[in-house]
Amino acid sequence: VKRDMEFPYLPRFGLRLHLPKSMDQVEYYGYGPNESYVDKHRSSWLGEFSGSVRELHEDYLKPQENGSHCGCAYVTVSGEEGGLFVSGKNFSFNASVYTEEELTAKPHNFELEESGDTILCLDSAMSGIGSNSCGPMLMPQYRLEAETFTLEMELVPTTAE
């Protein structure tokens, strides 16, 4: 990818997949078990973790980006009928029942409406979540401002067996 340097740094770069809602179990190797971002993962450690898509959601009063896990080598999202195995080098993922548009549009968590899918975001690069909305600007080392970068992941469908 070559970014136009006229634009500010990117919040994230990756893929967003709408998977069947039945694919609601997650296993991964990365920073967990709590949400983790490049600038926010002191309560997390590198290891293998698992849980449901619902368990990965952080229920903030004001809906916003949440539940991502950085530093991942792989993630599997699966259900009774099969799943999807994703591997790569140092990527972030988020699995949710809510789209980013839904989280942005609703002012309160009790107003959120599920999408009917499992939303899987796979980010080859992501800026930190700190901002100057209530404090200092995001520090340069946590910004996705490289002029060129590569998205490289392997996606493999799996069977229920």
Secondary structure, DSSP 8 states (H G I E B T S, - for coil): -B--TTS--BSEEEEEEEEETT--EEEEEEEESS--BTTB-TT-EEEEEEEEHHHH----SS--S---EEEEEEEEEEETTEEEEEEEEEEEEEEESS-HHHHHH-SSGGG----SEEEEEEEEEE--S--SSSSS---GGGSB--SB----EEEEEEE--
